[in-house]
Amino acid sequence: MAQRGRKAGSLIRDRLVELLYYLKKGYGYDIYKYYVKIWGKVTLRSIYYHLRKGVELEVFKIKKVEEVKGDYSWGLKAKRIIYELGSNANPTKDVKIKKKIEKLL
């Protein structure tokens, strides 16, 4: 009998693990910019969803939360959540991805 529901895991979240393995830490929009340059089109909303879901699954953890001042469309400050790998992260340590990230840094 076939299993019901969604399969466990996510290609986007797996790629985020690889990205954070080499970046060591990052915040949502910065991670999104790297992701798009390496793997192509994805929505920012999807990246934020997978980061939040990854925190729930302990794939990612929140290193710190910063308040950044600026002139944003929604006000004068923004909350920046810095993520790093959590205890359940299993990066494949792909050398091809490492080279692509190094070119972008």
C-alpha positions in Angstrom: 0.0 0.0 0.0 1.3 3.5 -0.9 2.2 5.9 1.8 -0.1 8.9 2.2 0.8 12.5 2.6 3.8 14.4 1.7 7.3 12.8 1.6 9.7 13.8 4.4 12.4 16.2 3.5 12.8 19.0 1.0 15.2 19.7 -1.8 15.2 23.4 -0.9 15.9 22.7 2.8 18.7 20.3 1.8 20.2 23.0 -0.4 20.0 25.5 2.4 21.9 23.1 4.6 24.7 22.9 2.0 24.7 26.7 1.7 24.9 27.3 5.5 27.5 24.6 5.9 29.9 26.7 3.7 28.6 30.2 4.8 28.7 29.2 8.5 25.8 31.6 9.3 23.4 33.9 7.4 20.1 35.7 7.5 17.1 35.1 5.3 17.5 37.6 2.5 21.3 37.0 2.2 20.8 33.3 2.1 18.1 33.8 -0.6 20.5 35.8 -2.8 23.1 33.1 -2.7 20.5 30.4 -3.3 19.1 32.1 -6.5 22.6 32.6 -7.9 23.5 29.0 -7.4 20.3 27.0 -8.0 18.0 29.5 -9.8 14.6 30.8 -9.2 12.8 30.3 -5.9 10.6 32.7 -3.9 11.9 34.6 -0.9 8.8 33.4 1.0 9.8 29.8 0.3 13.2 30.3 1.7 11.8 31.9 4.9 9.3 29.0 5.2 12.1 26.4 5.0 14.3 28.2 7.4 11.4 28.3 10.0 10.6 24.7 9.3 14.2 23.8 9.6 14.4 25.4 13.0 11.4 23.3 14.1 13.2 20.1 12.9 16.5 21.3 14.4 18.2 21.3 11.0 18.9 25.0 11.6 19.1 27.0 14.8 18.8 30.7 15.5 22.2 32.1 16.4 20.9 35.6 17.2 18.3 38.2 16.4 19.5 41.7 15.4 17.5 44.9 15.0 18.8 46.7 11.9 17.9 50.4 11.5 17.2 51.8 8.1 14.6 53.4 5.9 12.3 50.5 5.0 8.9 50.6 3.4 7.4 49.3 6.6 9.3 51.5 9.1 12.7 52.5 10.4 13.9 49.1 11.7 13.9 45.5 10.7 14.5 42.2 12.6 17.3 40.1 11.2 17.4 36.5 12.3 20.8 34.9 11.9 20.7 31.2 11.2 23.3 28.4 11.5 23.3 24.7 11.2 21.5 22.7 13.9 22.1 19.3 15.4 20.0 17.4 12.8 21.8 19.0 9.7 23.5 16.5 7.5 25.4 18.4 4.8 26.8 16.3 1.9 29.8 18.7 1.7 29.6 18.8 -2.1 32.8 20.3 -3.6 30.9 21.7 -6.6 28.7 23.7 -4.4 31.7 24.9 -2.3 33.4 26.2 -5.5 30.2 28.0 -6.6 29.9 29.7 -3.1 33.6 30.6 -3.1 33.2 32.4 -6.4 30.3 34.5 -5.0 32.1 35.5 -1.8 
